[in-house]
Structure formats: C-alpha cells, structure tokens
Amino acid sequence: MSKDRNMARSALIRLSLARKVRRIVLSVGAFAVATLFALAACSAPQNQSGQANNQQQAAATDWKPVEQALGKAGSMQPGDVYKVSLPRSDLKVTVAGVELKPALALGSWVAFKRADNMTMVMGDLVLTEDEVTPVITKLEEGGVEPTALHNHVLRESPRVMYMRIHAMGDAVKIAKAIHDALALSKTPFAAPAAATQTQDLGIDTKQLDQIMGQSGKVNGVVYQYSIARADEVNDGPTTLDTKGPAIPPSMGVAQAINFQPTGGGKAAITGDFVLIASEVNPVIKALRNNGIEVTALHSHMLIEAPRLFFMHFWANDDAQKLARGLRAALDKVNIAKG
C-alpha cells in the first residue's frame, strides 16, 4: 500500500509540475504577443509622424539666410526646391544674326533642396571664357564641385561657356561660396527691371502646345517647355539597398525646350534633352531628320543614377515645323505623361 501511495504521490507531483510549466509557457507566449502588438502599434504612428515631420520641415524651411548669402532672392519650385535665377542680361550674344535673350540660352541658376540634415545644391552658371578660371578656382576653395564645363550652342559671339555645379552640406555656406565665385564674373545680382509681358509673340503658342503635346509658358519674349522624365533620377550611387536623394525635375533634369520668335512665324530654338544611353542616337536621328542641329552632347553630373546624357540643339525656322521635329524627338524619350 505504501508503495502505491508513493507512486500516486509522484504522479500528482509530475502532473502539478506539468501544469505549472504549461502556465509559464502560455504566460510567456501571451507576453511576447502583447509586446509585438505594442511595438507595432507604437512604430506605425512614429513612422507616420516622422514622414509628417520631414514634410513639415521641408515646407517650413526658411530660405531667407540663403537669399542673403547668395545676394539674390529666389522662388519655390515643385519638389520643395528653392531656385534662384541669375540671367546674364549683361551679355549681348548672337548666333547667326539672332541675339539670344537670357531666357533662351543665357539663364544662370542655382537650386537648393533639403536632404535629411543637409542641403543638396545644383546649378548652371553662364560664363564668358575669361571668367571660367577665376570662378572655378573660387568655387573649389568654397567646397562647391564643378561637375561639367562645356558649350551649349555653336558659332556664338562672344564665346559662352556653361559650368554645372554640385554641393551637399550647409545651405548658407554653399550660397556664400557661390556668391563669392560669381562676384568674380559680371553676373548681375540685382533683380532685372520688370519686363512688359508680350501679348503676341508672333508665334501661335496654342498650336505649338497641341503639336508638342505639352503646355508651355511665356517668359518675357521666350516660350518655354519643361518636361520631366518618367523615371526617378537620384543623386549619388544607387545600390540594391540604398539610394541617394531624388533630384526633382526643377533642379535641371527635365527636358528644356525654348522658342524665341524671330519674325514671320519663325523661331530660334535651343535647350537640352535629358537622356539615358539608349535614347541618345534615336533622338539625334529624329532631330537631324527634321532640320534641327545637335550642338552638344555631354554629362552634367558625376554620380547620378541612372546615368544621364544632355543633348543641346539649335535651329531657326518655322516654329510649327520645328515643334513637329521636337515632338518626334520627345517620342523617343521616356517622358512623364501630361
């Protein structure tokens, strides 16, 4: 009997231990599940809050110190870009008897965009030949990188060069460095006199829009198109795991097409196409088949993704004929649909 009682007692002890272990396991499991739910609940609002904070930060950025450092006021552009225009209204440049208006081909600019805790800066500086070396030297002293130096048109007088720049860091310091460099040129910093808006450019802009499949805008006496690519362009190397900051089209990665009326329904056209490698020769062919001269093909940046090539062009002919040629070229490019 004593043996039976001992066996029964041992069985009860094992059963009791099993129940305790089960309760512990269930308790630990319940705690783990509850913890996961709590973490998930906390993380979602934080992510949303972080995104909202980033958007609010971009919207609330005070660009006044940048304006003061650069010496010229700018304006907000799509993509939270602060862009300052510095047209070379001091220059009198002609191509085949056509005097270039600043909005056609002499428009220096600098663009700023917040990227996390820093500011991404890009620009295009229009310089005469004797201004290039002093400006490039001063830029490098101030930590601003020249990323390209080249022509845009051919047979112009006097000779004009275009310098692309890039910087990442403190916006005010970068703006001051660019100001100090441009101060070695004759680039005007004063706001130009308000231009009288021309009601009739002498070309049918509505017809141009219909042919181009895009909407342009009047800038003084020049009719302009800015046409974004459909794919995202990033600054810096892109890997499977990371991307550099996206570059908005307003920072110089949109197709720029400008018409300057030259009388009798004709217009001088210039600008640049923004292309990936596979688009370069199809666009050259489309332009040449329509009597539009290719005047330059080069890079503007150093480590963008995807790799881009910029193609500049020139013609002076019937505006609608040229629009059809430009549209044929645009059909070879992966542009955003309007």
C-alpha positions as CSV (number, residue, x, y, z in Angstrom):
1,M,0.0,0.0,0.0
2,S,2.8,2.3,0.9
3,K,4.4,1.7,-2.5
4,D,1.1,2.5,-4.2
5,R,0.7,5.7,-2.2
6,N,4.2,6.8,-3.2
7,M,3.6,6.1,-6.8
8,A,0.3,8.1,-6.7
9,R,2.1,11.0,-4.9
10,S,4.8,11.0,-7.6
11,A,2.2,11.1,-10.3
12,L,0.5,14.0,-8.7
13,I,3.7,15.9,-8.4
14,R,4.6,15.3,-12.1
15,L,1.1,16.5,-13.1
16,S,1.4,19.6,-10.9
17,L,4.8,20.4,-12.4
18,A,3.5,19.9,-16.0
19,R,0.6,22.3,-15.3
20,K,3.0,24.9,-13.9
21,V,5.3,24.6,-16.9
22,R,2.2,24.9,-19.2
23,R,1.1,28.0,-17.4
24,I,4.6,29.5,-17.6
25,V,4.8,28.8,-21.4
26,L,1.4,30.3,-22.0
27,S,2.2,33.3,-20.0
28,V,5.5,33.9,-21.8
29,G,3.7,33.4,-25.2
30,A,1.0,35.8,-24.3
31,F,3.5,38.4,-23.1
32,A,5.5,38.1,-26.3
33,V,2.4,38.5,-28.5
34,A,1.3,41.5,-26.5
35,T,4.8,43.0,-26.8
36,L,4.8,42.6,-30.5
37,F,1.4,44.2,-30.9
38,A,2.5,47.1,-28.6
39,L,5.7,47.6,-30.7
40,A,3.7,47.5,-33.9
41,A,1.2,50.0,-32.6
42,C,4.0,52.3,-31.5
43,S,6.1,52.1,-34.6
44,A,3.3,52.9,-37.1
45,P,2.4,56.3,-35.7
46,Q,6.1,57.1,-35.2
47,N,6.8,56.4,-38.9
48,Q,3.9,58.4,-40.0
49,S,4.9,61.1,-37.6
50,G,8.4,61.0,-39.0
51,Q,7.2,61.4,-42.5
52,A,4.9,64.3,-41.5
53,N,7.8,65.9,-39.7
54,N,10.0,65.7,-42.8
55,Q,7.3,67.2,-44.9
56,Q,6.7,70.0,-42.4
57,Q,10.5,70.6,-42.2
58,A,10.7,71.0,-46.0
59,A,7.7,73.3,-46.0
60,A,8.9,75.3,-43.1
61,T,12.5,75.8,-44.3
62,D,13.5,79.4,-44.0
63,W,15.4,80.3,-47.2
64,K,16.0,84.0,-46.2
65,P,19.5,83.3,-44.9
66,V,20.3,81.6,-48.2
67,E,18.9,84.6,-50.1
68,Q,21.1,86.9,-48.0
69,A,24.2,84.8,-48.5
70,L,23.7,84.4,-52.3
71,G,22.7,88.0,-52.8
72,K,19.6,87.3,-54.8
73,A,16.1,86.1,-53.9
74,G,14.6,83.0,-55.4
75,S,11.3,81.3,-55.5
76,M,9.8,77.9,-54.6
77,Q,9.5,75.3,-57.3
78,P,7.8,71.9,-57.4
79,G,9.5,69.3,-55.3
80,D,10.3,71.8,-52.4
81,V,13.1,73.3,-54.4
82,Y,14.3,76.9,-53.8
83,K,15.6,78.2,-57.1
84,V,17.4,81.4,-57.8
85,S,17.7,82.7,-61.3
86,L,20.7,84.8,-62.4
87,P,20.2,85.6,-66.0
88,R,23.2,87.1,-67.9
89,S,21.3,90.2,-69.0
90,D,24.7,91.9,-69.2
91,L,25.7,89.8,-72.2
92,K,24.9,90.5,-75.9
93,V,25.4,87.2,-77.6
94,T,24.4,86.5,-81.2
95,V,24.1,83.2,-83.2
96,A,23.8,83.5,-86.9
97,G,22.4,87.0,-86.6
98,V,19.9,86.1,-83.8
99,E,20.5,87.9,-80.4
100,L,20.0,85.5,-77.6
101,K,17.6,86.5,-74.9
102,P,18.6,85.4,-71.4
103,A,15.6,83.1,-71.2
104,L,16.6,81.4,-74.4
105,A,20.1,80.4,-73.5
106,L,21.8,82.7,-71.0
107,G,20.0,81.8,-67.8
108,S,22.3,81.0,-64.9
109,W,20.5,79.4,-61.9
110,V,21.2,77.8,-58.5
111,A,18.7,75.4,-56.8
112,F,18.6,74.3,-53.2
113,K,16.7,71.3,-51.7
114,R,16.7,69.9,-48.2
115,A,18.0,66.3,-48.0
116,D,17.8,65.0,-44.4
117,N,20.0,67.2,-42.3
118,M,21.9,68.7,-45.2
119,T,21.0,70.7,-48.4
120,M,21.6,69.5,-51.9
121,V,22.6,72.3,-54.3
122,M,22.9,72.2,-58.1
123,G,23.3,74.9,-60.6
124,D,24.3,76.0,-64.1
125,L,26.5,79.1,-64.4
126,V,26.7,81.0,-67.7
127,L,30.3,82.4,-68.1
128,T,32.5,84.1,-70.6
129,E,35.8,82.4,-71.4
130,D,37.8,84.8,-69.2
131,E,35.5,84.2,-66.3
132,V,35.8,80.4,-66.2
133,T,39.2,80.0,-64.4
134,P,38.6,82.6,-61.6
135,V,35.1,81.3,-60.9
136,I,36.1,77.6,-60.9
137,T,39.0,78.3,-58.5
138,K,36.8,80.2,-56.1
139,L,34.1,77.5,-56.1
140,E,36.6,74.8,-55.2
141,E,38.0,76.9,-52.4
142,G,34.5,77.1,-51.0
143,G,33.8,73.4,-51.3
144,V,31.5,73.6,-54.3
145,E,32.2,71.0,-57.0
146,P,32.3,71.9,-60.7
147,T,30.8,68.8,-62.4
148,A,30.9,69.9,-66.1
149,L,32.2,72.7,-68.3
150,H,31.1,72.9,-71.9
151,N,29.3,74.8,-74.7
152,H,25.5,74.7,-75.4
153,V,25.4,76.4,-78.9
154,L,27.8,76.8,-81.8
155,R,29.2,79.8,-83.6
156,E,28.0,82.3,-80.9
157,S,29.7,85.6,-80.4
158,P,31.2,86.2,-77.9
159,R,32.0,82.7,-76.8
160,V,29.9,81.5,-73.8
161,M,30.6,78.5,-71.5
162,Y,28.3,76.7,-69.1
163,M,29.5,75.4,-65.8
164,R,27.5,72.8,-63.8
165,I,28.0,72.7,-60.1
166,H,27.1,70.5,-57.2
167,A,27.4,70.6,-53.4
168,M,26.0,68.9,-50.3
169,G,26.1,70.5,-46.9
170,D,25.2,73.7,-45.1
171,A,23.0,75.8,-47.4
172,V,24.2,79.2,-46.2
173,K,27.9,78.3,-46.5
174,I,27.3,76.9,-50.0
175,A,25.3,80.0,-51.1
176,K,28.1,82.3,-49.8
177,A,30.7,80.3,-51.7
178,I,28.7,80.6,-54.9
179,H,28.2,84.3,-54.4
180,D,31.9,84.8,-53.9
181,A,32.7,82.9,-57.0
182,L,30.2,84.7,-59.2
183,A,31.4,88.0,-57.8
184,L,34.5,87.4,-59.9
185,S,32.3,87.4,-63.0
186,K,30.0,90.1,-64.3
187,T,26.8,88.2,-63.4
188,P,24.2,90.7,-62.3
189,F,22.8,90.1,-58.8
190,A,20.2,92.9,-58.9
191,A,16.7,92.0,-59.9
192,P,16.1,92.9,-63.5
193,A,13.5,95.5,-64.4
194,A,10.0,94.1,-64.7
195,A,9.5,93.1,-68.3
196,T,6.4,94.0,-70.1
197,Q,4.5,90.8,-70.9
198,T,4.2,90.5,-74.6
199,Q,0.7,89.6,-75.5
200,D,1.5,88.5,-79.1
201,L,4.8,86.7,-79.5
202,G,4.3,86.3,-83.2
203,I,4.0,82.6,-83.0
204,D,0.9,80.5,-82.3
205,T,1.7,79.1,-78.8
206,K,-1.6,77.2,-78.7
207,Q,-0.7,75.4,-81.9
208,L,2.7,74.7,-80.5
209,D,1.2,73.1,-77.4
210,Q,-1.0,70.9,-79.5
211,I,1.9,69.7,-81.6
212,M,4.2,69.2,-78.6
213,G,1.5,67.5,-76.5
214,Q,2.7,69.7,-73.6
215,S,1.9,73.1,-72.1
216,G,4.5,75.8,-72.3
217,K,4.8,79.2,-70.6
218,V,5.8,82.7,-71.6
219,N,9.0,84.1,-70.1
220,G,9.4,87.6,-71.4
221,V,9.6,87.0,-75.2
222,V,10.5,83.4,-75.0
223,Y,8.1,80.4,-74.9
224,Q,9.4,77.6,-72.7
225,Y,8.7,74.0,-72.1
226,S,9.9,71.9,-69.1
227,I,9.2,68.2,-69.5
228,A,10.1,65.8,-66.8
229,R,11.3,62.2,-67.3
230,A,9.0,59.4,-66.2
231,D,11.8,57.7,-64.2
232,E,13.2,59.0,-60.9
233,V,16.7,60.4,-61.0
234,N,18.8,60.1,-57.9
235,D,21.9,62.0,-56.7
236,G,24.7,59.7,-55.7
237,P,25.3,56.0,-56.3
238,T,22.2,53.7,-56.1
239,T,22.5,50.1,-54.9
240,L,20.0,47.4,-54.2
241,D,19.9,48.7,-50.6
242,T,20.3,52.4,-50.8
243,K,19.5,55.4,-53.0
244,G,20.8,58.9,-53.0
245,P,18.2,61.7,-52.6
246,A,15.8,62.1,-55.6
247,I,16.6,65.1,-57.8
248,P,13.4,66.9,-58.7
249,P,13.0,67.9,-62.4
250,S,13.2,71.6,-61.4
251,M,16.9,71.0,-60.4
252,G,17.9,70.6,-64.1
253,V,16.8,67.0,-65.0
254,A,13.9,68.0,-67.2
255,Q,13.8,68.5,-71.0
256,A,14.2,72.2,-71.5
257,I,12.9,73.5,-74.9
258,N,12.8,77.2,-75.7
259,F,11.3,79.1,-78.6
260,Q,12.4,82.7,-79.3
261,P,10.4,84.3,-82.1
262,T,12.5,85.7,-84.9
263,G,9.7,87.1,-87.1
264,G,7.3,85.8,-89.8
265,G,6.2,82.9,-87.7
266,K,9.7,81.7,-87.3
267,A,11.6,81.0,-84.0
268,A,15.0,80.2,-82.8
269,I,15.0,77.1,-80.6
270,T,17.5,75.7,-78.2
271,G,17.6,73.8,-74.9
272,D,18.5,70.3,-73.9
273,F,17.2,66.8,-73.9
274,V,17.9,64.6,-70.8
275,L,18.6,61.1,-72.0
276,I,19.7,57.7,-70.9
277,A,22.3,56.0,-73.2
278,S,19.8,54.0,-75.3
279,E,17.8,57.2,-76.2
280,V,20.8,59.3,-77.4
281,N,21.1,58.1,-81.0
282,P,17.3,57.8,-81.7
283,V,16.9,61.4,-80.6
284,I,19.9,62.6,-82.7
285,K,18.3,60.9,-85.7
286,A,14.9,62.4,-85.0
287,L,16.3,65.9,-84.7
288,R,18.5,65.7,-87.7
289,N,15.7,64.3,-89.9
290,N,13.8,67.5,-89.0
291,G,16.5,70.0,-89.7
292,I,17.5,70.6,-86.1
293,E,21.2,70.8,-85.4
294,V,22.7,68.9,-82.5
295,T,25.2,71.4,-80.9
296,A,26.5,69.5,-77.8
297,L,26.3,66.1,-76.1
298,H,27.8,65.7,-72.6
299,S,27.2,64.9,-69.0
300,H,26.1,67.5,-66.4
301,M,26.6,65.4,-63.2
302,L,29.1,62.9,-61.9
303,I,27.4,60.2,-59.9
304,E,23.7,60.4,-60.8
305,A,21.5,57.3,-61.3
306,P,20.5,56.4,-63.9
307,R,23.4,57.8,-65.9
308,L,22.2,60.8,-68.0
309,F,23.4,62.5,-71.1
310,F,22.4,66.0,-72.1
311,M,21.9,66.9,-75.7
312,H,21.7,70.6,-76.8
313,F,20.2,71.7,-80.2
314,W,19.7,74.8,-82.4
315,A,17.5,75.8,-85.3
316,N,15.9,78.9,-86.6
317,D,12.9,78.1,-88.8
318,D,9.1,78.0,-89.0
319,A,8.0,77.5,-85.3
320,Q,5.4,74.8,-86.0
321,K,7.7,72.8,-88.3
322,L,10.3,72.9,-85.5
323,A,7.7,71.8,-82.9
324,R,6.9,68.8,-85.0
325,G,10.6,67.9,-85.1
326,L,11.0,68.3,-81.4
327,R,7.9,66.2,-80.8
328,A,9.4,63.4,-82.9
329,A,12.5,63.5,-80.7
330,L,10.4,63.6,-77.5
331,D,8.6,60.4,-78.7
332,K,12.0,58.7,-78.3
333,V,12.3,59.7,-74.7
334,N,10.8,58.2,-71.5
335,I,9.0,61.4,-70.5
336,A,6.3,61.8,-67.9
337,K,2.8,61.8,-69.4
338,G,0.9,65.0,-69.1
